[in-house]
Structure formats: C-alpha cells, structure tokens
C-alpha cells in the first residue's frame, strides 16, 4: 500500500456502489465511474452515494477517508503474521 505517499484512483468496471466501496477499501482515495456512467447514466451517482453512506454507517465510520485502504491494511496484517512493518 502507498501509505499516504500516493493518491490511488480506482478505475475500471465501477458499475455500483459495491464496486466503488471495494476500490476504496482496497486503497483508492478517488474512484472513477466513467464506464458505469456510460451504461447506467446519471442514476449511478445517486446509487453509489447511497451505498457509500450505508457502508459508512454499517462500519461506524464518520468519513470516507477512514475507509480508504481498510481491506488492504487487514490483508497486509494477516500476511505478515499479525504485524505491520
């Protein structure tokens, strides 16, 4: 993970809020929704925002920044035997 040194942008195949959430929790600080917008139109934006708000509430997070990289950090911790370098 870039550990704050790079701004990662999740792009490609974002067709839903779940897709956007997966990219965010994998480390993306920004998510491009061009493909989804082309196929689903403007309603995609409302769907993505609704899903992100629901996930933030479910995970008890106050900002989207708190979600960035959460899964990457968990995976990194497990692959290093419980400790991060």
Protein Blocks (a to p, Z undefined) as FASTA:
>chain_A
ZZhpaccddeehiabfklmmmmmmnopabdcfklmmmmnommlmmmmmmmmmmmmmmnop
abfklmgoklmmmmmmmmnoopaZZ
